Amino acid sequence: MRECPKCEVCYPDEVPVCPADESALRLTLPGTPLLAERYLLKSRLGRGAMGQVYLANDTKFEARRVAVKTVRQDVLNSEDMAEGEAIARFNREAQAAASIQHPNTVSVTDFGETADGVFYLVMEYVEGETLHKLLRREGTLPIKRAVSLLRQISDGVEAAHSLGILHRDLKPANIFIMQTGRAGDGFVKVGDFGLAKIISATFTDAASNATPSSRGIIGTPEFMSPEQMQPEVGVDKRADLYALGTIAYLMLGGKTPFSGEMMQLVMQKIMHEPPLLSTIRTDVPGDVERVIMRSLKTKAQDRPNSVSEWIDSLESAASDVSENQRGGPKLIILGPVNAEVYVDDERRASVGSSGRVVLTDIPPGRHILRVSKAGEKDDERVIEIREGANEQVIQAQLRHFAGERSQPSSQGSSTGGSPQSSLLPGIVGCNACGARYAEGVRFCGRCGGASFTMIVPAESPGMHPCPRCRTP
């Protein structure tokens, strides 16, 4: 099977070029797009730790769409695993995932191996967005809204725990919010139990000699519990509770409790308690903070005994929360010192030594946020300021890069292109209304004026493209 690197649509091997954008297709899977003579792969939805996920049509039921997860061949042929262990683990975990039947979990309906040696897992297709996308757009959420979402997430995880199954990789990207066509958040489903582990010992576990050391570390570091980062230490359902607490912390605080490279995260989580949530967001009640911080205790025995106990306590703590707006909405941007903050291509502030910028004049609605710093790739995204919000916190995510820099666009997405200078352009001000823009702008987005005065020169001489249309 071949796949377009741009539109990610799947084609048979005999098609060399994508008919839609004329890109050269690349080989991705052995065989044809018709998997197991039943599932017709249409396009790739994403990549995961163990393989790729495709949108497919179930040819047995014409109107039914499913998500098909294929497993990388190198995962099932790893030298770190005993012979046959990975395949046995795949079959074991597929059976475990299929056994979870709950409204708040993504159902697994089929699994197997094709004649071409492709292992696959078939799941219901959830049409909507992930919690990751929601938080990237809105930053922090109102407390009661966050608790409502967490209740559904917790119910799905608790259903798995009742069957003796751990998720082990809970994170916003594995939590799906279904579109319902009505106002408000849709129904929540927890997916990707493909990395789950049977808590209770089984015959298959004994037969495969599967051990923590052979499995290695499984999960996403920012959301992993301290014990998951120590392969010699056993884990139980309180590891999933730690991940839920991290998700709650992110939903209310705009950032995870710890961040950094793998070894930094390991040392921080093992040696330190996370910063209090109130140090990031001032309107979080003490009772709510205490419940969340308890789930993030370094030692598993200091956390609640179950997810259901924790979510009940969180709902009780949040029951009397009043979220009536006090004054205008407050947008808090967390970022590296000296980073520049732009909203709708207008420069708003520079991040000082506190590591944060507070903006109080951004009107409700959708805007383009860009946080830029010399030598790092911009964080540019579409954000949504909620009507009546008190505080919204957004953590900027800048990364080092070599020779290429993203440029803002009117759609609010980062686009590639020819290598650009990593130096910041100059800042100009509109002579009519005083609005500030990056050097190269042709007209003021606020008043329509076309006359500008240089306020801060560029870091080095040279031409810089307009941040909106790229004209020099």
C-alpha angles and dihedrals in degrees: 000000000000130000134199111241091212109040094020093222116153124237138176118267093256092065107085100177132041109250091211103053104005093239118153108257122232130215112251110159135020114249131019131314087261101089118203088350089284116061115067108204110220107173141342116264098186149307128269139188093272102032146306133315122220136189107235142175117236101225091200089065109033099206097042120106121193139180114240120199116200121199121230114248092226090058091057092045099044117152088216092067130070115255109286094003095113093049091047090049091050092052091045094050093044090054090047093050091048090054093063108094111175134127091239096054131075106249120234109214106174145001138176149116126285125224087257092058098257114145114210143180121205119210137172112273112242112206110207136058136300124250086244091063092045093052093044089055100040104023108205122017132221110271098245092046090051092049091049091055092044091054091059092044091049093049090055093048092046089053089058092046091053087062092048094256127136122202096206094184107059111160138138092266090062094051116085127199110204122221111244102174090240132100117273132031119329130228115303125229128183113218144180102058084158090109093049122131128213106241095202118064115257135190089252091055091054094043094052095044087223110180134179091247093054092047093048122196113334121190144047110298098224091056100035121109119240091252092055088059090059107066092194091060119081121234133213137178091296087073088065088046089056089053090050090051090051090051090049090049090051093047092053102029103036094233140057118260092248132025138175140079121333097265092045090053092049093052094043095049095045097043106030140049113232120260114269114266090232090066088069104032122029101198097063109113117236094242092054091047093051093053092050094044091051090060089055097057114138094231116061092219090062092060126082114282096240143016091242091055090050098048091046089055092047093051090049092050092049097043095095097040114131115204101182110147117260105203122317126341115282119214115197118194117197114201147133120298114274094017114142119233120212127183116194088349091302116121109238108170150331120246111248133200092291090068093233144087123205117207120187103171103064108119121226116273137060122323139170111249120195125180113190136184131171113264095016135089113258121251103225123171145145110259130190122216108207122227109251096010120153101199133357118186123199124186112214114224112206122172134194115250138178118243100327130090131186119239126209120254135192089251092058097240130119114249131197127223140131117346113281132197114269091215118107117253122236122275121238132188128218109247091215105048105005096241112156127229141167114273112273099045113141102201138012113258090207104050104004094244120153101200120092138176124211111248103169118016122227118271090248133010119266143090119296123194120242108266090229107038102011093232111150 
